[in-house]
């Protein structure tokens, strides 16, 4: 398996499948993928539920890319956000942009 370096992570593209309600990044061609799952829990509210990165790719910032994409989506769509996933809670705490923090429901 080709290992990603932290420098090549920045070139990864976060895809958004609105039908399946997930953000994902294809890794190592199409063999592996990282995913962030969400659900609508109201007309204008999403619950960011789970982030999963294959073991071999952990610690490279891949989950951070997906968390940013999910929060940017909430901003663009003017959605409120409930965060079930501990990683996304950490991401927002580490990146306390007003555009993010004002959307988060406690």
Gaussian input, Z-matrix of N, CA and C with variables (Angstrom, degrees):
# hf/3-21g

backbone

0 1
 N
 C     1     B1
 C     2     B2     1     A1
 N     3     B3     2     A2     1     D1
 C     4     B4     3     A3     2     D2
 C     5     B5     4     A4     3     D3
 N     6     B6     5     A5     4     D4
 C     7     B7     6     A6     5     D5
 C     8     B8     7     A7     6     D6
 N     9     B9     8     A8     7     D7
 C    10    B10     9     A9     8     D8
 C    11    B11    10    A10     9     D9
 N    12    B12    11    A11    10    D10
 C    13    B13    12    A12    11    D11
 C    14    B14    13    A13    12    D12
 N    15    B15    14    A14    13    D13
 C    16    B16    15    A15    14    D14
 C    17    B17    16    A16    15    D15
 N    18    B18    17    A17    16    D16
 C    19    B19    18    A18    17    D17
 C    20    B20    19    A19    18    D18
 N    21    B21    20    A20    19    D19
 C    22    B22    21    A21    20    D20
 C    23    B23    22    A22    21    D21
 N    24    B24    23    A23    22    D22
 C    25    B25    24    A24    23    D23
 C    26    B26    25    A25    24    D24
 N    27    B27    26    A26    25    D25
 C    28    B28    27    A27    26    D26
 C    29    B29    28    A28    27    D27
 N    30    B30    29    A29    28    D28
 C    31    B31    30    A30    29    D29
 C    32    B32    31    A31    30    D30
 N    33    B33    32    A32    31    D31
 C    34    B34    33    A33    32    D32
 C    35    B35    34    A34    33    D33
 N    36    B36    35    A35    34    D34
 C    37    B37    36    A36    35    D35
 C    38    B38    37    A37    36    D36
 N    39    B39    38    A38    37    D37
 C    40    B40    39    A39    38    D38
 C    41    B41    40    A40    39    D39
 N    42    B42    41    A41    40    D40
 C    43    B43    42    A42    41    D41
 C    44    B44    43    A43    42    D42
 N    45    B45    44    A44    43    D43
 C    46    B46    45    A45    44    D44
 C    47    B47    46    A46    45    D45
 N    48    B48    47    A47    46    D46
 C    49    B49    48    A48    47    D47
 C    50    B50    49    A49    48    D48
 N    51    B51    50    A50    49    D49
 C    52    B52    51    A51    50    D50
 C    53    B53    52    A52    51    D51
 N    54    B54    53    A53    52    D52
 C    55    B55    54    A54    53    D53
 C    56    B56    55    A55    54    D54
 N    57    B57    56    A56    55    D55
 C    58    B58    57    A57    56    D56
 C    59    B59    58    A58    57    D57
 N    60    B60    59    A59    58    D58
 C    61    B61    60    A60    59    D59
 C    62    B62    61    A61    60    D60
 N    63    B63    62    A62    61    D61
 C    64    B64    63    A63    62    D62
 C    65    B65    64    A64    63    D63
 N    66    B66    65    A65    64    D64
 C    67    B67    66    A66    65    D65
 C    68    B68    67    A67    66    D66
 N    69    B69    68    A68    67    D67
 C    70    B70    69    A69    68    D68
 C    71    B71    70    A70    69    D69
 N    72    B72    71    A71    70    D70
 C    73    B73    72    A72    71    D71
 C    74    B74    73    A73    72    D72
 N    75    B75    74    A74    73    D73
 C    76    B76    75    A75    74    D74
 C    77    B77    76    A76    75    D75
 N    78    B78    77    A77    76    D76
 C    79    B79    78    A78    77    D77
 C    80    B80    79    A79    78    D78
 N    81    B81    80    A80    79    D79
 C    82    B82    81    A81    80    D80
 C    83    B83    82    A82    81    D81
 N    84    B84    83    A83    82    D82
 C    85    B85    84    A84    83    D83
 C    86    B86    85    A85    84    D84
 N    87    B87    86    A86    85    D85
 C    88    B88    87    A87    86    D86
 C    89    B89    88    A88    87    D87
 N    90    B90    89    A89    88    D88
 C    91    B91    90    A90    89    D89
 C    92    B92    91    A91    90    D90
 N    93    B93    92    A92    91    D91
 C    94    B94    93    A93    92    D92
 C    95    B95    94    A94    93    D93
 N    96    B96    95    A95    94    D94
 C    97    B97    96    A96    95    D95
 C    98    B98    97    A97    96    D96
 N    99    B99    98    A98    97    D97
 C   100   B100    99    A99    98    D98
 C   101   B101   100   A100    99    D99
 N   102   B102   101   A101   100   D100
 C   103   B103   102   A102   101   D101
 C   104   B104   103   A103   102   D102
 N   105   B105   104   A104   103   D103
 C   106   B106   105   A105   104   D104
 C   107   B107   106   A106   105   D105
 N   108   B108   107   A107   106   D106
 C   109   B109   108   A108   107   D107
 C   110   B110   109   A109   108   D108
 N   111   B111   110   A110   109   D109
 C   112   B112   111   A111   110   D110
 C   113   B113   112   A112   111   D111
 N   114   B114   113   A113   112   D112
 C   115   B115   114   A114   113   D113
 C   116   B116   115   A115   114   D114
 N   117   B117   116   A116   115   D115
 C   118   B118   117   A117   116   D116
 C   119   B119   118   A118   117   D117
 N   120   B120   119   A119   118   D118
 C   121   B121   120   A120   119   D119
 C   122   B122   121   A121   120   D120
 N   123   B123   122   A122   121   D121
 C   124   B124   123   A123   122   D122
 C   125   B125   124   A124   123   D123
 N   126   B126   125   A125   124   D124
 C   127   B127   126   A126   125   D125
 C   128   B128   127   A127   126   D126
 N   129   B129   128   A128   127   D127
 C   130   B130   129   A129   128   D128
 C   131   B131   130   A130   129   D129
 N   132   B132   131   A131   130   D130
 C   133   B133   132   A132   131   D131
 C   134   B134   133   A133   132   D132
 N   135   B135   134   A134   133   D133
 C   136   B136   135   A135   134   D134
 C   137   B137   136   A136   135   D135
 N   138   B138   137   A137   136   D136
 C   139   B139   138   A138   137   D137
 C   140   B140   139   A139   138   D138
 N   141   B141   140   A140   139   D139
 C   142   B142   141   A141   140   D140
 C   143   B143   142   A142   141   D141
 N   144   B144   143   A143   142   D142
 C   145   B145   144   A144   143   D143
 C   146   B146   145   A145   144   D144
 N   147   B147   146   A146   145   D145
 C   148   B148   147   A147   146   D146
 C   149   B149   148   A148   147   D147
 N   150   B150   149   A149   148   D148
 C   151   B151   150   A150   149   D149
 C   152   B152   151   A151   150   D150
 N   153   B153   152   A152   151   D151
 C   154   B154   153   A153   152   D152
 C   155   B155   154   A154   153   D153
 N   156   B156   155   A155   154   D154
 C   157   B157   156   A156   155   D155
 C   158   B158   157   A157   156   D156
 N   159   B159   158   A158   157   D157
 C   160   B160   159   A159   158   D158
 C   161   B161   160   A160   159   D159
 N   162   B162   161   A161   160   D160
 C   163   B163   162   A162   161   D161
 C   164   B164   163   A163   162   D162
 N   165   B165   164   A164   163   D163
 C   166   B166   165   A165   164   D164
 C   167   B167   166   A166   165   D165
 N   168   B168   167   A167   166   D166
 C   169   B169   168   A168   167   D167
 C   170   B170   169   A169   168   D168
 N   171   B171   170   A170   169   D169
 C   172   B172   171   A171   170   D170
 C   173   B173   172   A172   171   D171
 N   174   B174   173   A173   172   D172
 C   175   B175   174   A174   173   D173
 C   176   B176   175   A175   174   D174
 N   177   B177   176   A176   175   D175
 C   178   B178   177   A177   176   D176
 C   179   B179   178   A178   177   D177
 N   180   B180   179   A179   178   D178
 C   181   B181   180   A180   179   D179
 C   182   B182   181   A181   180   D180
 N   183   B183   182   A182   181   D181
 C   184   B184   183   A183   182   D182
 C   185   B185   184   A184   183   D183
 N   186   B186   185   A185   184   D184
 C   187   B187   186   A186   185   D185
 C   188   B188   187   A187   186   D186
 N   189   B189   188   A188   187   D187
 C   190   B190   189   A189   188   D188
 C   191   B191   190   A190   189   D189
 N   192   B192   191   A191   190   D190
 C   193   B193   192   A192   191   D191
 C   194   B194   193   A193   192   D192
 N   195   B195   194   A194   193   D193
 C   196   B196   195   A195   194   D194
 C   197   B197   196   A196   195   D195
 N   198   B198   197   A197   196   D196
 C   199   B199   198   A198   197   D197
 C   200   B200   199   A199   198   D198
 N   201   B201   200   A200   199   D199
 C   202   B202   201   A201   200   D200
 C   203   B203   202   A202   201   D201
 N   204   B204   203   A203   202   D202
 C   205   B205   204   A204   203   D203
 C   206   B206   205   A205   204   D204
 N   207   B207   206   A206   205   D205
 C   208   B208   207   A207   206   D206
 C   209   B209   208   A208   207   D207
 N   210   B210   209   A209   208   D208
 C   211   B211   210   A210   209   D209
 C   212   B212   211   A211   210   D210
 N   213   B213   212   A212   211   D211
 C   214   B214   213   A213   212   D212
 C   215   B215   214   A214   213   D213
 N   216   B216   215   A215   214   D214
 C   217   B217   216   A216   215   D215
 C   218   B218   217   A217   216   D216
 N   219   B219   218   A218   217   D217
 C   220   B220   219   A219   218   D218
 C   221   B221   220   A220   219   D219
 N   222   B222   221   A221   220   D220
 C   223   B223   222   A222   221   D221
 C   224   B224   223   A223   222   D222
 N   225   B225   224   A224   223   D223
 C   226   B226   225   A225   224   D224
 C   227   B227   226   A226   225   D225
 N   228   B228   227   A227   226   D226
 C   229   B229   228   A228   227   D227
 C   230   B230   229   A229   228   D228
 N   231   B231   230   A230   229   D229
 C   232   B232   231   A231   230   D230
 C   233   B233   232   A232   231   D231
 N   234   B234   233   A233   232   D232
 C   235   B235   234   A234   233   D233
 C   236   B236   235   A235   234   D234
 N   237   B237   236   A236   235   D235
 C   238   B238   237   A237   236   D236
 C   239   B239   238   A238   237   D237
 N   240   B240   239   A239   238   D238
 C   241   B241   240   A240   239   D239
 C   242   B242   241   A241   240   D240
 N   243   B243   242   A242   241   D241
 C   244   B244   243   A243   242   D242
 C   245   B245   244   A244   243   D243
 N   246   B246   245   A245   244   D244
 C   247   B247   246   A246   245   D245
 C   248   B248   247   A247   246   D246
 N   249   B249   248   A248   247   D247
 C   250   B250   249   A249   248   D248
 C   251   B251   250   A250   249   D249
 N   252   B252   251   A251   250   D250
 C   253   B253   252   A252   251   D251
 C   254   B254   253   A253   252   D252
 N   255   B255   254   A254   253   D253
 C   256   B256   255   A255   254   D254
 C   257   B257   256   A256   255   D255
 N   258   B258   257   A257   256   D256
 C   259   B259   258   A258   257   D257
 C   260   B260   259   A259   258   D258
 N   261   B261   260   A260   259   D259
 C   262   B262   261   A261   260   D260
 C   263   B263   262   A262   261   D261
 N   264   B264   263   A263   262   D262
 C   265   B265   264   A264   263   D263
 C   266   B266   265   A265   264   D264
 N   267   B267   266   A266   265   D265
 C   268   B268   267   A267   266   D266
 C   269   B269   268   A268   267   D267
 N   270   B270   269   A269   268   D268
 C   271   B271   270   A270   269   D269
 C   272   B272   271   A271   270   D270
 N   273   B273   272   A272   271   D271
 C   274   B274   273   A273   272   D272
 C   275   B275   274   A274   273   D273
 N   276   B276   275   A275   274   D274
 C   277   B277   276   A276   275   D275
 C   278   B278   277   A277   276   D276
 N   279   B279   278   A278   277   D277
 C   280   B280   279   A279   278   D278
 C   281   B281   280   A280   279   D279
 N   282   B282   281   A281   280   D280
 C   283   B283   282   A282   281   D281
 C   284   B284   283   A283   282   D282
 N   285   B285   284   A284   283   D283
 C   286   B286   285   A285   284   D284
 C   287   B287   286   A286   285   D285
 N   288   B288   287   A287   286   D286
 C   289   B289   288   A288   287   D287
 C   290   B290   289   A289   288   D288
 N   291   B291   290   A290   289   D289
 C   292   B292   291   A291   290   D290
 C   293   B293   292   A292   291   D291
 N   294   B294   293   A293   292   D292
 C   295   B295   294   A294   293   D293
 C   296   B296   295   A295   294   D294
 N   297   B297   296   A296   295   D295
 C   298   B298   297   A297   296   D296
 C   299   B299   298   A298   297   D297
 N   300   B300   299   A299   298   D298
 C   301   B301   300   A300   299   D299
 C   302   B302   301   A301   300   D300
 N   303   B303   302   A302   301   D301
 C   304   B304   303   A303   302   D302
 C   305   B305   304   A304   303   D303
 N   306   B306   305   A305   304   D304
 C   307   B307   306   A306   305   D305
 C   308   B308   307   A307   306   D306
 N   309   B309   308   A308   307   D307
 C   310   B310   309   A309   308   D308
 C   311   B311   310   A310   309   D309
 N   312   B312   311   A311   310   D310
 C   313   B313   312   A312   311   D311
 C   314   B314   313   A313   312   D312
 N   315   B315   314   A314   313   D313
 C   316   B316   315   A315   314   D314
 C   317   B317   316   A316   315   D315

   B1=1.4560
   B2=1.5250
   B3=1.3110
   B4=1.4588
   B5=1.5223
   B6=1.3062
   B7=1.4633
   B8=1.5282
   B9=1.2880
   B10=1.4573
   B11=1.5173
   B12=1.3068
   B13=1.4588
   B14=1.5229
   B15=1.3039
   B16=1.4578
   B17=1.5283
   B18=1.3255
   B19=1.4674
   B20=1.5297
   B21=1.3375
   B22=1.4649
   B23=1.5282
   B24=1.3260
   B25=1.4665
   B26=1.5260
   B27=1.3273
   B28=1.4645
   B29=1.5233
   B30=1.3188
   B31=1.4666
   B32=1.5295
   B33=1.3359
   B34=1.4592
   B35=1.5189
   B36=1.3249
   B37=1.4663
   B38=1.5156
   B39=1.3186
   B40=1.4588
   B41=1.5247
   B42=1.3176
   B43=1.4652
   B44=1.5254
   B45=1.3376
   B46=1.4714
   B47=1.5289
   B48=1.3143
   B49=1.4573
   B50=1.5303
   B51=1.3331
   B52=1.4705
   B53=1.5287
   B54=1.3316
   B55=1.4733
   B56=1.5187
   B57=1.3246
   B58=1.4761
   B59=1.5268
   B60=1.3230
   B61=1.4534
   B62=1.5292
   B63=1.3225
   B64=1.4560
   B65=1.5184
   B66=1.3087
   B67=1.4590
   B68=1.5154
   B69=1.3350
   B70=1.4585
   B71=1.5212
   B72=1.3267
   B73=1.4651
   B74=1.5182
   B75=1.3248
   B76=1.4666
   B77=1.5350
   B78=1.3196
   B79=1.4671
   B80=1.5226
   B81=1.3128
   B82=1.4585
   B83=1.5345
   B84=1.3286
   B85=1.4598
   B86=1.5134
   B87=1.3200
   B88=1.4672
   B89=1.5223
   B90=1.3371
   B91=1.4635
   B92=1.5259
   B93=1.3075
   B94=1.4613
   B95=1.5147
   B96=1.3085
   B97=1.4546
   B98=1.5204
   B99=1.3171
   B100=1.4549
   B101=1.5238
   B102=1.3295
   B103=1.4645
   B104=1.5275
   B105=1.3178
   B106=1.4648
   B107=1.5251
   B108=1.3208
   B109=1.4622
   B110=1.5217
   B111=1.3323
   B112=1.4657
   B113=1.5180
   B114=1.3165
   B115=1.4642
   B116=1.5214
   B117=1.3168
   B118=1.4644
   B119=1.5235
   B120=1.3164
   B121=1.4712
   B122=1.5273
   B123=1.2926
   B124=1.4575
   B125=1.5096
   B126=1.3078
   B127=1.4641
   B128=1.5289
   B129=1.3273
   B130=1.4729
   B131=1.5204
   B132=1.3340
   B133=1.4628
   B134=1.5287
   B135=1.3288
   B136=1.4671
   B137=1.5220
   B138=1.3293
   B139=1.4647
   B140=1.5211
   B141=1.3323
   B142=1.4633
   B143=1.5231
   B144=1.3311
   B145=1.4506
   B146=1.5154
   B147=1.3230
   B148=1.4639
   B149=1.5219
   B150=1.3111
   B151=1.4647
   B152=1.5212
   B153=1.3161
   B154=1.4562
   B155=1.5263
   B156=1.3282
   B157=1.4605
   B158=1.5275
   B159=1.3446
   B160=1.4664
   B161=1.5312
   B162=1.3327
   B163=1.4709
   B164=1.5229
   B165=1.3175
   B166=1.4701
   B167=1.5233
   B168=1.3239
   B169=1.4609
   B170=1.5247
   B171=1.3169
   B172=1.4636
   B173=1.5236
   B174=1.3201
   B175=1.4551
   B176=1.5118
   B177=1.3356
   B178=1.4640
   B179=1.5283
   B180=1.3228
   B181=1.4614
   B182=1.5162
   B183=1.3268
   B184=1.4612
   B185=1.5295
   B186=1.3209
   B187=1.4681
   B188=1.5311
   B189=1.3131
   B190=1.4630
   B191=1.5252
   B192=1.3294
   B193=1.4657
   B194=1.5256
   B195=1.3420
   B196=1.4628
   B197=1.5265
   B198=1.3311
   B199=1.4628
   B200=1.5230
   B201=1.3242
   B202=1.4707
   B203=1.5229
   B204=1.3290
   B205=1.4698
   B206=1.5245
   B207=1.3322
   B208=1.4634
   B209=1.5276
   B210=1.3222
   B211=1.4605
   B212=1.5371
   B213=1.3278
   B214=1.4708
   B215=1.5292
   B216=1.3246
   B217=1.4642
   B218=1.5327
   B219=1.3244
   B220=1.4620
   B221=1.5287
   B222=1.3296
   B223=1.4594
   B224=1.5313
   B225=1.3366
   B226=1.4686
   B227=1.5312
   B228=1.3262
   B229=1.4644
   B230=1.5288
   B231=1.3360
   B232=1.4659
   B233=1.5367
   B234=1.3267
   B235=1.4590
   B236=1.5296
   B237=1.3109
   B238=1.4565
   B239=1.5323
   B240=1.3278
   B241=1.4626
   B242=1.5213
   B243=1.3165
   B244=1.4653
   B245=1.5283
   B246=1.3220
   B247=1.4683
   B248=1.5187
   B249=1.3197
   B250=1.4622
   B251=1.5263
   B252=1.3205
   B253=1.4712
   B254=1.5329
   B255=1.3316
   B256=1.4683
   B257=1.5265
   B258=1.3324
   B259=1.4627
   B260=1.5279
   B261=1.3147
   B262=1.4653
   B263=1.5269
   B264=1.3297
   B265=1.4680
   B266=1.5258
   B267=1.3330
   B268=1.4686
   B269=1.5325
   B270=1.3369
   B271=1.4655
   B272=1.5324
   B273=1.3343
   B274=1.4691
   B275=1.5360
   B276=1.3285
   B277=1.4644
   B278=1.5294
   B279=1.3449
   B280=1.4618
   B281=1.5305
   B282=1.3201
   B283=1.4749
   B284=1.5315
   B285=1.3396
   B286=1.4752
   B287=1.5239
   B288=1.3122
   B289=1.4584
   B290=1.5292
   B291=1.3157
   B292=1.4677
   B293=1.5265
   B294=1.3294
   B295=1.4701
   B296=1.5302
   B297=1.3311
   B298=1.4665
   B299=1.5332
   B300=1.3244
   B301=1.4631
   B302=1.5273
   B303=1.3470
   B304=1.4619
   B305=1.5300
   B306=1.3146
   B307=1.4613
   B308=1.5253
   B309=1.3411
   B310=1.4706
   B311=1.5244
   B312=1.3277
   B313=1.4583
   B314=1.5232
   B315=1.3172
   B316=1.4711
   B317=1.5079
   A1=109.36
   A2=115.65
   A3=120.28
   A4=109.33
   A5=116.28
   A6=119.58
   A7=108.91
   A8=115.48
   A9=120.79
   A10=108.34
   A11=115.95
   A12=118.75
   A13=106.97
   A14=116.51
   A15=118.16
   A16=110.81
   A17=118.01
   A18=119.59
   A19=111.18
   A20=118.00
   A21=119.17
   A22=111.98
   A23=117.33
   A24=120.57
   A25=110.38
   A26=117.10
   A27=120.08
   A28=112.40
   A29=117.63
   A30=120.38
   A31=112.28
   A32=117.63
   A33=120.54
   A34=110.24
   A35=115.40
   A36=120.92
   A37=110.04
   A38=115.43
   A39=120.83
   A40=107.59
   A41=115.96
   A42=122.13
   A43=108.18
   A44=116.44
   A45=121.09
   A46=108.12
   A47=115.62
   A48=121.56
   A49=107.23
   A50=115.85
   A51=120.04
   A52=111.37
   A53=117.15
   A54=119.30
   A55=111.61
   A56=116.07
   A57=120.50
   A58=111.91
   A59=117.01
   A60=123.39
   A61=111.35
   A62=114.23
   A63=119.08
   A64=111.46
   A65=113.71
   A66=122.28
   A67=104.71
   A68=117.25
   A69=118.20
   A70=110.80
   A71=113.90
   A72=122.24
   A73=106.77
   A74=115.73
   A75=120.36
   A76=107.61
   A77=114.92
   A78=121.43
   A79=108.65
   A80=116.97
   A81=120.33
   A82=110.86
   A83=115.97
   A84=119.22
   A85=108.69
   A86=117.12
   A87=119.02
   A88=111.04
   A89=117.18
   A90=120.28
   A91=112.88
   A92=116.96
   A93=121.66
   A94=109.27
   A95=115.06
   A96=118.23
   A97=110.61
   A98=113.53
   A99=121.62
   A100=106.00
   A101=116.85
   A102=119.52
   A103=111.32
   A104=115.24
   A105=122.93
   A106=105.83
   A107=115.94
   A108=121.32
   A109=111.08
   A110=115.47
   A111=120.15
   A112=109.88
   A113=115.32
   A114=122.39
   A115=108.52
   A116=115.80
   A117=119.69
   A118=107.29
   A119=116.73
   A120=121.23
   A121=110.17
   A122=115.30
   A123=123.66
   A124=105.50
   A125=115.94
   A126=118.72
   A127=112.29
   A128=116.15
   A129=120.54
   A130=111.98
   A131=117.16
   A132=120.54
   A133=109.87
   A134=115.50
   A135=119.93
   A136=109.23
   A137=114.25
   A138=121.80
   A139=106.49
   A140=116.22
   A141=121.01
   A142=106.24
   A143=115.39
   A144=120.91
   A145=116.39
   A146=117.36
   A147=118.07
   A148=110.37
   A149=115.07
   A150=121.89
   A151=107.04
   A152=116.13
   A153=119.24
   A154=110.39
   A155=114.98
   A156=121.88
   A157=106.96
   A158=118.22
   A159=119.42
   A160=111.63
   A161=116.14
   A162=121.77
   A163=113.49
   A164=116.34
   A165=120.52
   A166=112.85
   A167=117.49
   A168=121.32
   A169=113.34
   A170=117.25
   A171=119.71
   A172=110.88
   A173=115.33
   A174=120.80
   A175=115.04
   A176=117.23
   A177=120.65
   A178=112.85
   A179=117.05
   A180=119.62
   A181=113.90
   A182=117.43
   A183=120.86
   A184=111.03
   A185=117.69
   A186=120.73
   A187=110.23
   A188=116.47
   A189=120.88
   A190=110.97
   A191=117.52
   A192=121.26
   A193=110.53
   A194=116.47
   A195=119.98
   A196=111.21
   A197=117.53
   A198=120.85
   A199=110.17
   A200=116.67
   A201=120.75
   A202=110.06
   A203=117.43
   A204=120.73
   A205=110.80
   A206=116.90
   A207=120.85
   A208=110.96
   A209=117.05
   A210=120.03
   A211=110.55
   A212=116.99
   A213=120.09
   A214=110.43
   A215=117.05
   A216=122.00
   A217=109.92
   A218=117.17
   A219=121.21
   A220=110.71
   A221=116.43
   A222=121.07
   A223=109.69
   A224=116.57
   A225=121.53
   A226=112.07
   A227=116.47
   A228=121.28
   A229=112.60
   A230=116.85
   A231=123.27
   A232=111.34
   A233=115.38
   A234=121.72
   A235=110.93
   A236=116.32
   A237=122.10
   A238=106.35
   A239=115.82
   A240=119.77
   A241=110.59
   A242=114.70
   A243=121.59
   A244=104.78
   A245=117.65
   A246=120.21
   A247=110.43
   A248=115.64
   A249=121.78
   A250=110.25
   A251=116.56
   A252=122.52
   A253=111.39
   A254=116.38
   A255=120.86
   A256=111.54
   A257=117.55
   A258=119.12
   A259=110.82
   A260=116.71
   A261=119.38
   A262=109.88
   A263=117.72
   A264=120.45
   A265=109.43
   A266=115.93
   A267=121.30
   A268=110.48
   A269=116.67
   A270=120.74
   A271=110.84
   A272=116.65
   A273=120.13
   A274=110.38
   A275=116.83
   A276=120.68
   A277=110.52
   A278=117.07
   A279=121.83
   A280=112.83
   A281=117.12
   A282=123.17
   A283=108.78
   A284=116.64
   A285=119.75
   A286=114.09
   A287=116.78
   A288=120.52
   A289=108.74
   A290=118.23
   A291=119.80
   A292=112.17
   A293=117.05
   A294=119.71
   A295=111.28
   A296=117.12
   A297=121.06
   A298=110.73
   A299=115.96
   A300=120.25
   A301=113.14
   A302=116.83
   A303=118.77
   A304=112.48
   A305=117.41
   A306=122.06
   A307=113.58
   A308=115.56
   A309=119.59
   A310=111.06
   A311=114.21
   A312=121.16
   A313=108.55
   A314=117.08
   A315=120.09
   A316=110.92
   D1=137.03
   D2=176.17
   D3=-76.46
   D4=125.24
   D5=177.58
   D6=-86.36
   D7=138.76
   D8=174.51
   D9=-82.23
   D10=142.26
   D11=171.77
   D12=-94.87
   D13=160.53
   D14=-179.12
   D15=-63.20
   D16=-25.30
   D17=178.90
   D18=-72.91
   D19=-30.41
   D20=-179.47
   D21=-82.85
   D22=-12.63
   D23=178.87
   D24=-62.34
   D25=-36.73
   D26=-178.12
   D27=-63.07
   D28=-19.06
   D29=179.44
   D30=-89.50
   D31=-4.50
   D32=179.69
   D33=-71.02
   D34=146.26
   D35=-179.08
   D36=-108.37
   D37=127.66
   D38=175.83
   D39=-84.63
   D40=123.09
   D41=177.05
   D42=-98.35
   D43=153.78
   D44=179.60
   D45=-127.67
   D46=117.15
   D47=175.98
   D48=-104.03
   D49=97.93
   D50=-175.07
   D51=-67.68
   D52=-32.26
   D53=179.30
   D54=-65.44
   D55=-43.66
   D56=179.82
   D57=-86.59
   D58=-4.23
   D59=-179.20
   D60=53.89
   D61=61.36
   D62=177.99
   D63=-153.41
   D64=149.66
   D65=169.34
   D66=-105.15
   D67=142.27
   D68=179.82
   D69=-150.77
   D70=160.28
   D71=176.62
   D72=-131.01
   D73=125.22
   D74=175.46
   D75=-78.31
   D76=133.53
   D77=-178.28
   D78=-121.30
   D79=146.23
   D80=174.62
   D81=53.09
   D82=56.23
   D83=-176.86
   D84=75.18
   D85=-114.03
   D86=178.77
   D87=-127.80
   D88=12.58
   D89=-176.37
   D90=-75.90
   D91=-38.37
   D92=-177.00
   D93=-122.85
   D94=153.01
   D95=172.66
   D96=-149.78
   D97=147.63
   D98=173.89
   D99=-99.92
   D100=147.37
   D101=-175.11
   D102=-142.43
   D103=147.25
   D104=172.31
   D105=-126.16
   D106=121.36
   D107=-176.58
   D108=-102.29
   D109=142.81
   D110=175.74
   D111=-143.67
   D112=163.27
   D113=176.44
   D114=-136.33
   D115=150.85
   D116=169.18
   D117=-81.13
   D118=127.88
   D119=178.86
   D120=-114.86
   D121=13.05
   D122=178.23
   D123=-178.52
   D124=175.67
   D125=-178.08
   D126=-63.25
   D127=-37.41
   D128=-176.33
   D129=-123.35
   D130=25.30
   D131=-177.43
   D132=-132.76
   D133=132.64
   D134=174.45
   D135=-116.42
   D136=151.45
   D137=174.55
   D138=-111.32
   D139=115.15
   D140=176.24
   D141=-83.27
   D142=106.15
   D143=-164.35
   D144=-94.60
   D145=-40.76
   D146=-168.59
   D147=-158.37
   D148=138.08
   D149=175.20
   D150=-121.83
   D151=132.85
   D152=-179.38
   D153=-137.10
   D154=125.36
   D155=177.78
   D156=-124.22
   D157=129.76
   D158=177.94
   D159=-53.59
   D160=143.77
   D161=-176.14
   D162=-47.43
   D163=-43.53
   D164=-175.11
   D165=-64.70
   D166=-16.10
   D167=-175.68
   D168=-112.71
   D169=6.92
   D170=-177.82
   D171=-72.38
   D172=151.67
   D173=176.81
   D174=82.66
   D175=7.71
   D176=-178.22
   D177=-104.06
   D178=-3.71
   D179=-179.82
   D180=94.59
   D181=12.62
   D182=-177.86
   D183=-69.66
   D184=-43.95
   D185=177.88
   D186=-61.78
   D187=-34.95
   D188=179.06
   D189=-62.24
   D190=-40.48
   D191=178.15
   D192=-61.42
   D193=-42.82
   D194=-179.17
   D195=-70.85
   D196=-39.00
   D197=178.09
   D198=-61.66
   D199=-43.10
   D200=177.97
   D201=-62.31
   D202=-44.26
   D203=179.85
   D204=-61.36
   D205=-41.40
   D206=-179.51
   D207=-66.22
   D208=-43.44
   D209=179.82
   D210=-68.75
   D211=-37.93
   D212=177.15
   D213=-64.31
   D214=-37.21
   D215=175.99
   D216=-60.92
   D217=-44.86
   D218=179.15
   D219=-60.91
   D220=-40.19
   D221=178.64
   D222=-65.01
   D223=-49.84
   D224=-177.57
   D225=-61.14
   D226=-38.08
   D227=-177.02
   D228=-92.09
   D229=0.73
   D230=-178.65
   D231=55.60
   D232=51.81
   D233=-179.03
   D234=-104.49
   D235=151.76
   D236=168.50
   D237=-85.80
   D238=154.74
   D239=-175.09
   D240=-129.76
   D241=126.59
   D242=168.26
   D243=-103.28
   D244=132.90
   D245=-176.12
   D246=-114.73
   D247=108.89
   D248=175.55
   D249=-87.88
   D250=-35.44
   D251=-175.62
   D252=-71.94
   D253=124.81
   D254=-179.23
   D255=-61.03
   D256=-34.87
   D257=-176.90
   D258=-67.02
   D259=-40.98
   D260=-179.18
   D261=-70.02
   D262=-33.53
   D263=173.73
   D264=-58.73
   D265=-44.54
   D266=178.94
   D267=-64.20
   D268=-42.15
   D269=-179.72
   D270=-58.59
   D271=-47.12
   D272=-178.83
   D273=-66.27
   D274=-38.49
   D275=177.57
   D276=-63.44
   D277=-39.97
   D278=-179.72
   D279=-78.21
   D280=-17.68
   D281=-178.79
   D282=-130.08
   D283=67.74
   D284=-171.03
   D285=-77.30
   D286=55.22
   D287=177.29
   D288=-67.89
   D289=136.01
   D290=179.15
   D291=-54.64
   D292=-36.76
   D293=-179.56
   D294=-63.28
   D295=-25.10
   D296=176.06
   D297=-87.73
   D298=-54.00
   D299=-171.38
   D300=-62.88
   D301=-31.94
   D302=-179.01
   D303=-72.21
   D304=-14.21
   D305=179.91
   D306=-91.83
   D307=-19.79
   D308=-172.84
   D309=-78.05
   D310=127.53
   D311=176.24
   D312=-91.24
   D313=136.54
   D314=179.50
   D315=-88.08

